[in-house]
């Protein structure tokens, strides 16, 4: 379930085109990952699982500049869309997902099996060890190519800048998704690799929302990013196994699996 590099690049670049925004706004939905209360405002809903991601937010010292730029961009999006429609995530949780593993109901079901988490962590570590030949001490360069609108979220869309780098990412993903010991406990690939940094989720959507106008807003926001952020490199130097209880915090213990690119 992988694409060749050119197919990947064509698909990802199309995600930032005006016609894609026009189509995508017809399908956007309120996200259940955040809930609103009059007393506390927007708070993250329980949504547990495991994933393989880059070090989040300010833990990633090699990407502080781009994260600071994205924090400012996030504030710009929030101003344009309003606090009811757009729910920004904490900038300290910004990250790129290398491989989704298990989440929500599938995770809850798997947790009914004693020792599931220990097996998951051990088997993910085994997958990482099998990829050591791809650990070259050469971080992988991405570029933020524009704004990406998903069904329930808004993100910065990224693309690798060369085929060899893309193939190194795929090798790590395959080591996880094709590991029979992980497959045995419910880990499976469900998505193509679409690198992005989630900036926030859709909150309340008005029943009379002008979707054509919203599409134009996304196109303008995309142009703003491209015009004002020329130094938009993102470097993937490390992948880490992380756990999350919701979409606001990703954490790990020091002995959990990591992979150095």
C-alpha positions as CSV (number, residue, x, y, z in Angstrom):
1,X,0.0,0.0,0.0
2,X,2.7,2.5,-1.0
3,X,3.0,4.9,-3.9
4,X,6.0,5.6,-6.0
5,X,7.6,9.0,-5.4
6,X,6.1,10.8,-8.4
7,X,2.6,9.6,-7.6
8,X,3.1,10.6,-4.0
9,X,4.4,14.1,-4.9
10,X,1.5,14.7,-7.4
11,X,-1.1,13.7,-4.9
12,X,0.3,15.8,-2.1
13,X,0.8,18.9,-4.2
14,X,-2.8,18.7,-5.4
15,X,-4.0,19.0,-1.8
16,X,-3.0,22.7,-1.8
17,X,-4.8,23.7,-5.0
18,X,-7.9,25.9,-5.1
19,X,-10.0,23.2,-6.8
20,X,-9.2,20.9,-3.9
21,X,-10.3,23.4,-1.4
22,X,-13.6,23.9,-3.3
23,X,-14.2,20.2,-3.2
24,X,-13.0,19.5,0.3
25,X,-15.1,22.2,2.0
26,X,-18.2,20.4,0.9
27,X,-17.2,17.5,3.1
28,X,-15.9,19.1,6.3
29,X,-17.4,18.0,9.6
30,X,-17.2,19.0,13.2
31,X,-14.4,17.0,14.9
32,X,-15.3,14.9,18.0
33,X,-11.7,15.2,19.2
34,X,-12.5,18.4,21.1
35,X,-15.6,19.3,23.1
36,X,-16.9,22.7,24.1
37,X,-18.3,23.8,27.4
38,X,-19.4,27.2,28.5
39,X,-17.2,27.0,31.6
40,X,-14.0,25.7,30.0
41,X,-14.2,26.5,26.3
42,X,-12.7,23.9,24.0
43,X,-11.1,20.9,25.7
44,X,-9.6,17.7,24.1
45,X,-11.8,14.6,24.2
46,X,-10.4,11.3,25.2
47,X,-8.8,9.6,22.2
48,X,-6.1,7.2,23.2
49,X,-3.5,5.3,21.2
50,X,0.1,4.9,20.0
51,X,1.9,6.4,17.0
52,X,5.3,7.0,15.6
53,X,6.0,10.7,15.2
54,X,8.8,13.3,15.1
55,X,9.6,14.8,18.5
56,X,6.7,17.2,19.2
57,X,6.8,20.9,19.5
58,X,9.6,22.5,21.4
59,X,11.2,19.1,22.1
60,X,12.4,19.2,18.4
61,X,15.2,21.7,18.7
62,X,16.1,21.4,15.0
63,X,12.7,22.7,13.8
64,X,12.1,25.6,16.2
65,X,12.0,28.2,13.5
66,X,9.4,26.5,11.3
67,X,7.3,25.7,14.4
68,X,7.4,29.3,15.5
69,X,6.3,30.3,12.0
70,X,3.5,27.7,12.1
71,X,2.4,29.0,15.5
72,X,2.0,32.5,14.0
73,X,0.2,31.0,11.0
74,X,-2.1,29.1,13.3
75,X,-3.1,32.3,15.0
76,X,-3.8,33.9,11.6
77,X,-6.1,31.0,10.7
78,X,-7.9,31.3,14.1
79,X,-8.4,35.0,13.4
80,X,-9.9,34.4,10.0
81,X,-12.1,31.5,10.9
82,X,-13.1,32.5,14.4
83,X,-12.9,30.6,17.7
84,X,-16.1,28.6,17.2
85,X,-15.1,27.1,13.8
86,X,-11.4,26.5,14.4
87,X,-10.0,24.8,17.5
88,X,-6.2,25.3,17.5
89,X,-4.1,22.5,19.1
90,X,-1.2,23.4,21.5
91,X,1.9,24.3,19.5
92,X,3.9,22.2,21.8
93,X,2.1,19.2,20.3
94,X,3.0,20.0,16.6
95,X,4.6,17.0,14.9
96,X,4.7,14.9,11.7
97,X,3.3,11.4,11.9
98,X,5.6,8.9,10.4
99,X,3.3,5.9,11.0
100,X,-0.1,5.7,12.7
101,X,-0.3,2.5,14.8
102,X,-3.5,2.1,16.8
103,X,-6.1,4.4,18.2
104,X,-9.5,5.0,19.7
105,X,-11.9,2.0,19.7
106,X,-9.3,-0.4,18.3
107,X,-6.9,0.6,21.0
108,X,-9.5,0.2,23.7
109,X,-10.3,-3.3,22.4
110,X,-6.7,-4.3,22.3
111,X,-6.2,-3.1,25.8
112,X,-8.5,-5.9,27.0
113,X,-5.7,-8.3,26.3
114,X,-3.2,-8.3,29.3
115,X,0.2,-7.1,28.4
116,X,-0.8,-5.5,25.1
117,X,1.1,-2.2,25.6
118,X,4.4,-4.1,26.5
119,X,4.1,-6.3,23.4
120,X,3.4,-3.3,21.2
121,X,6.4,-1.4,22.5
122,X,8.8,-4.4,22.3
123,X,7.7,-5.2,18.7
124,X,7.9,-1.7,17.5
125,X,11.5,-1.6,18.9
126,X,12.2,-4.8,17.0
127,X,11.0,-3.1,13.8
128,X,13.2,-0.1,14.4
129,X,16.3,-2.4,14.9
130,X,15.6,-4.1,11.5
131,X,16.0,-0.7,9.8
132,X,19.4,0.2,11.1
133,X,20.9,0.1,7.6
134,X,18.7,3.1,6.8
135,X,20.1,5.1,9.8
136,X,22.6,7.2,7.9
137,X,22.8,10.2,10.3
138,X,21.3,12.2,7.5
139,X,18.1,14.0,8.4
140,X,15.3,14.0,5.7
141,X,14.4,17.4,4.3
142,X,10.8,18.3,3.8
143,X,9.2,21.5,2.6
144,X,5.9,23.0,3.8
145,X,4.1,23.2,0.5
146,X,0.9,24.9,1.7
147,X,-2.4,24.6,3.6
148,X,-4.2,21.3,3.7
149,X,-7.9,20.9,4.5
150,X,-9.0,17.6,5.8
151,X,-12.5,16.4,6.7
152,X,-12.2,17.4,10.4
153,X,-8.9,19.2,10.6
154,X,-6.6,21.9,9.0
155,X,-2.9,21.2,8.6
156,X,0.3,22.4,7.0
157,X,1.0,20.0,4.1
158,X,4.6,18.7,3.6
159,X,6.5,16.9,0.9
160,X,9.9,15.3,0.8
161,X,12.3,16.9,-1.7
162,X,13.9,13.8,-3.2
163,X,13.0,10.2,-3.9
164,X,15.7,8.6,-1.8
165,X,14.5,10.4,1.3
166,X,10.9,9.3,0.6
167,X,12.0,5.7,0.2
168,X,13.8,5.9,3.6
169,X,10.5,6.9,5.2
170,X,8.7,4.1,3.5
171,X,11.3,1.6,4.7
172,X,10.6,2.5,8.3
173,X,6.9,2.4,7.8
174,X,7.1,-1.0,6.1
175,X,9.2,-2.4,9.0
176,X,6.2,-1.6,11.2
177,X,3.3,-2.5,9.0
178,X,4.8,-5.7,7.6
179,X,6.1,-7.0,10.9
180,X,4.0,-10.1,11.5
181,X,4.3,-9.7,15.3
182,X,2.7,-6.3,15.1
183,X,0.0,-7.4,12.6
184,X,-0.8,-10.2,15.1
185,X,-1.8,-7.6,17.8
186,X,-3.9,-5.4,15.4
187,X,-1.4,-3.0,13.8
188,X,-2.2,-2.4,10.2
189,X,-1.6,0.3,7.6
190,X,-4.7,2.2,6.8
191,X,-3.4,5.3,5.0
192,X,-0.9,6.4,2.4
193,X,1.9,8.5,3.8
194,X,0.6,12.1,3.7
195,X,3.1,14.2,5.7
196,X,1.4,17.1,7.5
197,X,1.5,19.1,10.7
198,X,-2.0,19.4,12.2
199,X,-2.7,23.0,13.3
200,X,-6.3,22.6,14.5
201,X,-9.7,20.9,14.2
202,X,-13.1,22.0,13.1
203,X,-15.3,23.0,16.0
204,X,-18.8,24.3,15.4
205,X,-20.0,24.5,11.8
206,X,-22.9,26.8,11.1
207,X,-25.7,25.0,9.2
208,X,-25.8,27.9,6.8
209,X,-22.0,28.0,6.3
210,X,-21.0,29.7,3.1
211,X,-18.7,27.0,1.8
212,X,-17.7,28.8,-1.4
213,X,-16.6,31.8,0.7
214,X,-14.7,29.4,3.1
215,X,-12.9,27.8,0.1
216,X,-11.8,31.3,-1.0
217,X,-10.6,32.0,2.6
218,X,-8.5,28.8,2.5
219,X,-7.0,29.8,-0.8
220,X,-6.1,33.2,0.6
221,X,-4.5,31.7,3.7
222,X,-2.5,29.3,1.5
223,X,-1.2,32.2,-0.6
224,X,-0.3,34.1,2.6
225,X,1.8,31.2,3.8
226,X,3.6,30.8,0.5
227,X,4.3,34.6,0.1
228,X,5.5,35.1,3.7
229,X,7.4,32.0,4.5
230,X,10.2,31.4,2.1
231,X,12.4,29.5,4.6
232,X,9.9,26.7,5.1
233,X,12.1,23.6,5.6
234,X,11.3,20.9,8.0
235,X,13.9,18.3,8.9
236,X,12.9,14.8,10.0
237,X,15.9,13.5,12.0
238,X,14.2,11.2,14.5
239,X,11.1,9.0,14.8
240,X,9.8,8.1,18.2
241,X,7.2,5.7,19.6
242,X,4.7,7.9,21.5
243,X,1.5,7.4,23.4
244,X,-1.4,9.8,23.4
245,X,-4.6,10.1,25.6
246,X,-6.0,12.9,23.4
247,X,-4.9,15.1,20.5
248,X,-3.1,17.7,22.7
249,X,-0.3,15.7,24.3
250,X,2.1,13.0,23.0
251,X,4.4,11.4,25.5
252,X,7.0,8.6,25.9
253,X,9.3,7.0,28.4
254,X,13.1,7.2,27.9
255,X,13.4,3.5,27.1
256,X,10.7,3.5,24.4
257,X,11.8,2.9,20.8
258,X,13.4,5.6,18.6
259,X,14.9,5.7,15.2
260,X,17.6,8.1,14.1
261,X,17.5,8.9,10.4
